[in-house]
Each structure stands twice: as C-alpha cells, then as structure tokens.
C-alpha cells in the first residue's frame, strides 16, 4: 500500500495549477494579440518563415514607393512634353513661322515674331516644371537650381542655358562636352526588375533610369549650318528675324534673313518631329512604370496575406481555447479548495 502524503499532494497540485494558469494566460494573450506566437521560441519554424516573408514584404513596399513616385514624375513629364509639342510647337510656333514666310502675312511678321518669342519662353517655363521639390527635367541634379534659363548677351540678344551652360555650344568645345555628359546622366531606381551587381558594378538593365535631362528632349548644340538644334533657340532666332522686318510693310531686313527664316522653319518642323518621337518613348516608359506599380502592389498584397496566414490566429478557435483554459483553471481552483480543507483537518488531527 502506497501512502500519499499531504505535502506530496500539495506539490503535485501546485505544479498542475501552475500549468493551468500558464495555459489560461497564453490563451488570453493569443486572444488579445490575435497572434499565433509572441516569441521566436514558441514556434521557430513559423517565425523563421514569417521573418523571410516580412523581409520580402519590406523590400516590395520600398520598391513600390519608389516606383509610384517615379511613375507620377514620368506622367508629369509626359504631360509637359505633350504641351510643348502640341500647344506650343505645333499649335503656335510652327503656324506662326509658316505664316511669317507667306508674303500675304508680311505686315504681321513682327507680331508673329512676338508669338514665337512667347512660345520659346513658355517652353522654357514648362521644361522647368517641378514634381514636389525637384525639377522634372533637371537630370541627375534635379534638386539643384532652375535647369533652363534665358540669359541676355551683351548685344541684347537672348540665349538659353541648361544648368549654367549655353545650349547652342559648338561640337568640340568644353561646353558641348558638358552638355553631352548631362544629356546622358543616369539615376537608377529599383523598380522590382531584379536589381543586380557584378563586381560592384550595377547592371543597368536590372534597374530603371529615373533621370530626365531636358536637353535630351528639346535638343542642344548646333548643326553644320551653325543653326541651333534646340527647339526654343530656333524659335528665338526666328523671332529675332521677324522682329527685324519692317513694321508697316513687313519687308525682310535682308535677303539673308529671308533665307534664314525659311531654313529655320524647316528645322523647327524637324525639331517638332524629334520631340514627338521623344514623347512617344517617354510615354512607353511611363506605361512600363505603371505596369510595374500594379505588379508590385499585387506582390505586396500577396505577401501580406501569407504573413497574416502564418502570424494571425484564428480568432474563433483562440476564443474557444481561452474559454476551455479558463474552465480548467476554475476547476483547478475548486479542487484546490478541497485539498486545502482536507489538509487542514489532517493537520488538526
């Protein structure tokens, strides 16, 4: 016959009561936090998997934020180039220059020159558009000073500069070299295309170039005739030529002016065709960014669902477990009352 002592019974009871108390506290914590675990030790496998998913989720969100910002910037750039191409270049400058070449409109050449000058100034203003605190067409230095500025030379004529460099620089000069370098600037952004480096060098195809250099869209340098390739500069030169015409009769100041006006008008048309191509390419880049944004949004949502599937507790099941744990704990307390009563009587005996 085995004799069960009171102390032995109490020790066993206290141990069981502690386990029951821990169980009810754990069940209560799950209900309150709605989490399957509160520490790595509770479920190492699930915690490890959730950590990997959260790391991927964080990266996807960072890529999504960058892509959303970039998509908005490129969309604004598309709208700006569309205004330059359609409203100013096609809608005002080209029509005014063609009208000025027509002798039937000779008396209006000076006013038409003013329209061309106004169009050039408007293009400069649009190309200086900002997105937030940065200049859209500022290239890699989008947070610097205003990129395009119309300066006045000593003879009173106006010339255009880009980030302090005259855009009508001749090829082979230091200014032209600077302009060419600025037109090719890059500022790579991770848009979820598998950013990859080899020997510390970024593979350009694995990232997206977010730099938009204004001179790469409206041109820079001069051609073999010495005429500017920049759209705004062409308009400004045409404006100067029309402005030298007779105010009453509209007669050309010289035969050279007439020849220059005809030649520059053709080059203005070519410049408009070029910016149309540039706008089409930019629109394609904007569409790519929109597609990437949608893909990253879907990826982020899927990762979040997987994380919740691992970490988030089934609330109905958790409440049921808590109710059962609470019932067991209350039952243990009642049993304790019986044991303590018997122990007291035994002690008195």
C-alpha positions as CSV (number, residue, x, y, z in Angstrom):
1,X,0.0,0.0,0.0
2,X,1.4,3.4,-1.0
3,X,0.7,6.3,1.4
4,X,0.0,9.6,-0.3
5,X,1.2,12.4,1.9
6,X,-0.4,15.8,2.1
7,X,2.9,17.6,1.1
8,X,3.2,15.4,-1.9
9,X,-0.4,16.1,-2.9
10,X,0.1,19.8,-2.5
11,X,3.3,19.8,-4.5
12,X,1.5,17.9,-7.3
13,X,-1.4,20.3,-7.1
14,X,0.7,23.4,-7.2
15,X,2.5,22.1,-10.3
16,X,-0.7,21.3,-12.1
17,X,-2.2,24.7,-11.0
18,X,0.8,26.5,-12.4
19,X,0.5,24.7,-15.8
20,X,-3.2,25.5,-15.9
21,X,-2.5,29.2,-15.0
22,X,0.1,29.4,-17.8
23,X,-2.3,27.8,-20.2
24,X,-5.0,30.3,-19.5
25,X,-2.5,33.2,-19.7
26,X,-1.2,32.0,-23.0
27,X,-4.7,31.6,-24.4
28,X,-5.7,35.1,-23.1
29,X,-2.6,36.6,-24.8
30,X,-3.5,34.9,-28.1
31,X,-7.0,36.4,-28.0
32,X,-5.7,39.9,-27.1
33,X,-2.8,40.0,-29.6
34,X,-4.5,37.8,-32.2
35,X,-1.1,36.4,-32.9
36,X,-0.1,32.7,-33.0
37,X,3.1,33.4,-31.1
38,X,4.7,36.1,-29.1
39,X,8.3,34.9,-29.2
40,X,10.5,33.1,-31.6
41,X,10.9,30.1,-29.1
42,X,7.1,29.4,-29.2
43,X,7.2,28.4,-32.9
44,X,10.7,28.6,-34.5
45,X,9.6,27.2,-37.9
46,X,6.7,29.7,-38.4
47,X,8.7,32.6,-37.0
48,X,11.5,31.9,-39.5
49,X,9.1,31.7,-42.4
50,X,7.4,34.9,-41.3
51,X,10.7,36.7,-41.0
52,X,11.6,35.8,-44.6
53,X,8.2,36.9,-45.8
54,X,8.4,40.2,-43.9
55,X,11.8,40.9,-45.4
56,X,10.4,40.3,-48.9
57,X,7.3,42.4,-48.0
58,X,9.5,45.3,-46.8
59,X,11.6,45.2,-49.9
60,X,8.5,45.1,-52.1
61,X,7.0,48.1,-50.3
62,X,10.2,50.1,-50.8
63,X,10.2,49.2,-54.5
64,X,6.5,50.1,-54.7
65,X,7.1,53.6,-53.0
66,X,10.0,54.3,-55.4
67,X,8.0,53.1,-58.5
68,X,4.9,55.1,-57.5
69,X,6.9,58.3,-57.1
70,X,8.8,57.7,-60.4
71,X,5.6,56.9,-62.2
72,X,4.0,60.1,-61.1
73,X,7.1,62.0,-62.1
74,X,7.2,60.4,-65.6
75,X,3.5,61.0,-66.0
76,X,4.0,64.7,-65.3
77,X,6.9,64.7,-67.7
78,X,4.7,63.2,-70.4
79,X,2.1,65.9,-69.9
80,X,4.7,68.6,-70.0
81,X,6.2,67.3,-73.3
82,X,2.7,67.0,-74.8
83,X,2.1,70.7,-74.0
84,X,5.4,71.6,-75.6
85,X,4.7,69.5,-78.7
86,X,1.0,70.1,-79.3
87,X,0.1,73.5,-77.7
88,X,3.3,75.5,-78.3
89,X,5.4,73.9,-81.0
90,X,2.7,72.7,-83.3
91,X,-0.1,75.0,-82.2
92,X,1.7,78.3,-82.1
93,X,5.4,78.3,-83.2
94,X,5.1,76.3,-86.4
95,X,1.9,78.0,-87.5
96,X,3.4,81.5,-86.8
97,X,6.7,80.7,-88.6
98,X,4.9,79.3,-91.7
99,X,2.5,82.3,-91.7
100,X,5.6,84.7,-91.5
101,X,7.1,83.1,-94.6
102,X,3.9,83.9,-96.5
103,X,4.1,87.3,-98.2
104,X,0.4,87.7,-97.8
105,X,1.0,88.0,-94.0
106,X,4.1,90.2,-94.4
107,X,2.6,93.1,-92.3
108,X,2.1,90.8,-89.4
109,X,5.7,89.4,-89.2
110,X,6.6,91.4,-86.1
111,X,3.6,90.3,-84.1
112,X,4.3,86.7,-85.3
113,X,7.8,87.1,-84.0
114,X,6.4,88.1,-80.7
115,X,4.3,84.9,-80.7
116,X,7.4,82.9,-81.4
117,X,9.3,84.6,-78.6
118,X,6.4,84.0,-76.2
119,X,6.3,80.3,-77.3
120,X,10.1,79.9,-76.6
121,X,9.7,81.5,-73.1
122,X,6.7,79.2,-72.4
123,X,8.7,76.1,-73.4
124,X,11.4,77.1,-71.0
125,X,8.9,77.5,-68.2
126,X,7.3,74.1,-68.9
127,X,10.7,72.4,-69.1
128,X,11.4,73.9,-65.6
129,X,8.3,72.2,-64.2
130,X,8.7,70.7,-60.7
131,X,7.5,67.5,-59.1
132,X,7.5,68.1,-55.4
133,X,10.8,69.9,-54.6
134,X,12.7,68.5,-57.6
135,X,12.8,69.7,-61.2
136,X,11.4,67.1,-63.6
137,X,13.9,67.7,-66.4
138,X,16.8,68.6,-64.2
139,X,18.7,65.3,-64.9
140,X,20.6,63.8,-62.1
141,X,20.8,67.2,-60.4
142,X,17.0,67.6,-60.1
143,X,17.3,69.3,-56.6
144,X,19.7,72.0,-57.9
145,X,19.0,75.4,-59.4
146,X,16.4,76.0,-62.1
147,X,17.8,74.0,-65.1
148,X,16.7,76.2,-68.1
149,X,17.3,79.9,-68.0
150,X,17.1,82.6,-70.7
151,X,20.1,84.9,-70.5
152,X,20.8,88.2,-72.2
153,X,24.0,88.7,-74.0
154,X,26.0,92.0,-74.2
155,X,24.4,92.9,-77.6
156,X,20.9,92.5,-76.1
157,X,20.1,89.1,-77.7
158,X,18.8,86.2,-75.6
159,X,20.3,82.8,-75.4
160,X,19.3,79.7,-73.5
161,X,21.4,77.9,-70.8
162,X,21.0,74.5,-69.2
163,X,22.4,74.3,-65.7
164,X,24.6,77.2,-66.5
165,X,25.9,76.0,-69.9
166,X,24.8,77.7,-73.1
167,X,22.8,75.0,-75.1
168,X,23.9,76.3,-78.5
169,X,27.6,75.3,-78.0
170,X,29.5,74.1,-81.0
171,X,30.7,70.5,-81.1
172,X,34.2,70.0,-79.8
173,X,34.0,72.8,-77.2
174,X,34.1,72.2,-73.5
175,X,30.5,73.4,-73.2
176,X,29.4,70.9,-75.7
177,X,31.2,68.1,-73.8
178,X,29.4,69.2,-70.6
179,X,26.0,69.2,-72.4
180,X,26.6,65.8,-73.8
181,X,27.5,64.4,-70.4
182,X,24.4,66.0,-68.8
183,X,22.2,64.5,-71.6
184,X,23.4,61.0,-70.7
185,X,23.1,61.3,-66.9
186,X,21.6,58.3,-65.0
187,X,19.9,57.9,-61.7
188,X,19.0,54.2,-61.3
189,X,16.0,53.2,-59.2
190,X,15.0,49.7,-58.1
191,X,11.5,49.1,-59.5
192,X,11.4,45.3,-58.9
193,X,13.3,44.3,-62.0
194,X,15.8,42.2,-60.1
195,X,18.5,44.7,-59.2
196,X,21.9,43.0,-59.9
197,X,25.5,44.0,-59.4
198,X,28.6,42.3,-60.9
199,X,31.9,43.1,-59.3
200,X,30.4,46.2,-57.6
201,X,29.0,47.5,-60.9
202,X,25.3,47.8,-61.4
203,X,23.8,46.0,-64.4
204,X,21.8,48.9,-66.0
205,X,19.1,46.5,-67.4
206,X,18.2,45.4,-63.9
207,X,17.2,48.9,-62.8
208,X,15.3,51.9,-64.2
209,X,16.9,55.2,-65.1
210,X,14.9,57.9,-63.4
211,X,16.9,60.9,-64.6
212,X,15.2,63.1,-67.2
213,X,17.6,65.5,-68.9
214,X,15.7,68.4,-70.5
215,X,18.3,69.0,-73.3
216,X,17.9,65.4,-74.5
217,X,14.3,66.2,-75.3
218,X,14.4,69.7,-76.8
219,X,18.0,69.5,-78.2
220,X,21.4,71.1,-77.8
221,X,24.4,72.1,-79.9
222,X,24.5,73.4,-83.4
223,X,24.3,71.7,-86.8
224,X,26.6,72.0,-89.9
225,X,24.9,75.3,-90.9
226,X,25.6,76.8,-87.5
227,X,21.9,76.8,-86.6
228,X,20.8,75.7,-83.1
229,X,19.4,72.2,-82.6
230,X,17.4,73.4,-79.5
231,X,13.7,74.0,-80.3
232,X,13.4,77.1,-78.1
233,X,16.6,78.6,-79.6
234,X,15.2,78.1,-83.1
235,X,12.0,79.9,-82.1
236,X,14.1,82.7,-80.6
237,X,16.2,83.1,-83.8
238,X,13.0,83.2,-85.9
239,X,11.6,85.8,-83.5
240,X,14.6,88.0,-84.0
241,X,14.4,87.7,-87.8
242,X,10.7,88.6,-87.8
243,X,11.4,91.4,-85.4
244,X,13.8,93.0,-87.8
245,X,11.2,93.1,-90.6
246,X,9.6,96.5,-91.5
247,X,6.8,97.3,-89.0
248,X,4.5,98.6,-91.8
249,X,5.2,96.6,-94.9
250,X,6.8,93.5,-93.3
251,X,9.7,93.6,-95.7
252,X,12.7,91.5,-94.8
253,X,15.6,93.3,-93.3
254,X,17.8,91.4,-95.8
255,X,17.8,88.6,-98.3
256,X,19.9,86.6,-95.8
257,X,17.1,87.0,-93.2
258,X,14.6,85.6,-95.6
259,X,16.8,82.7,-96.4
260,X,17.5,82.0,-92.7
261,X,13.8,82.2,-91.8
262,X,12.9,79.6,-94.5
263,X,15.8,77.3,-93.4
264,X,15.0,77.6,-89.6
265,X,11.3,76.9,-90.2
266,X,12.2,73.6,-91.8
267,X,14.5,72.8,-88.9
268,X,11.7,73.8,-86.5
269,X,9.5,71.2,-88.2
270,X,12.2,68.6,-87.8
271,X,12.7,69.5,-84.2
272,X,8.9,69.0,-83.6
273,X,9.1,65.6,-85.2
274,X,12.1,64.7,-82.9
275,X,10.3,65.8,-79.8
276,X,7.2,63.7,-80.9
277,X,9.5,60.7,-81.0
278,X,10.9,61.5,-77.6
279,X,7.4,61.9,-76.2
280,X,6.4,58.5,-77.6
281,X,9.4,56.9,-76.0
282,X,8.7,58.6,-72.7
283,X,5.1,57.5,-72.8
284,X,6.3,53.9,-73.2
285,X,8.5,54.3,-70.1
286,X,5.6,55.7,-68.2
287,X,3.4,52.7,-69.2
288,X,6.2,50.3,-68.0
289,X,6.3,52.1,-64.7
290,X,2.5,51.8,-64.3
291,X,2.7,48.1,-65.1
292,X,5.5,47.7,-62.5
293,X,3.5,49.6,-59.9
294,X,0.5,47.3,-60.4
295,X,2.7,44.2,-60.2
296,X,4.4,45.4,-57.0
297,X,1.0,46.3,-55.5
298,X,-0.2,42.8,-56.2
299,X,3.0,41.2,-54.9
300,X,2.8,43.3,-51.7
301,X,-0.8,42.2,-51.1
302,X,0.1,38.5,-51.6
303,X,3.0,38.7,-49.2
304,X,0.8,40.4,-46.6
305,X,-1.8,37.6,-46.9
306,X,0.9,35.0,-46.4
307,X,2.3,36.8,-43.4
308,X,-1.2,37.0,-41.8
309,X,-1.8,33.4,-42.6
310,X,1.2,32.4,-40.5
311,X,1.1,35.0,-37.7
312,X,-2.5,35.8,-37.3
313,X,-4.5,33.5,-35.1
314,X,-7.9,32.1,-35.9
315,X,-9.9,34.2,-33.5
316,X,-12.9,31.8,-33.1
317,X,-10.5,29.0,-32.3
318,X,-8.5,31.2,-30.0
319,X,-11.6,32.3,-28.0
320,X,-12.7,28.6,-27.7
321,X,-9.3,27.6,-26.4
322,X,-9.3,30.5,-23.9
323,X,-12.8,29.5,-22.7
324,X,-11.6,25.9,-22.2
325,X,-8.4,27.0,-20.4
326,X,-10.4,29.4,-18.2
327,X,-12.8,26.5,-17.3
328,X,-9.9,24.2,-16.5
329,X,-8.3,26.9,-14.3
330,X,-11.6,27.4,-12.4
331,X,-11.9,23.7,-11.9
332,X,-8.4,23.5,-10.6
333,X,-9.1,26.2,-8.1
334,X,-12.2,24.2,-6.8
335,X,-10.1,21.1,-6.5
336,X,-7.5,23.2,-4.5
337,X,-10.2,24.2,-2.0
338,X,-11.0,20.5,-1.4
339,X,-7.3,19.6,-0.9
340,X,-6.7,22.5,1.4
341,X,-9.7,21.6,3.6
342,X,-8.6,18.0,3.9
343,X,-5.1,19.1,4.7
344,X,-6.2,21.4,7.5
345,X,-8.3,18.6,9.1
346,X,-5.5,16.2,8.8
347,X,-3.2,18.8,10.5
348,X,-5.7,19.3,13.3
349,X,-6.0,15.6,13.9
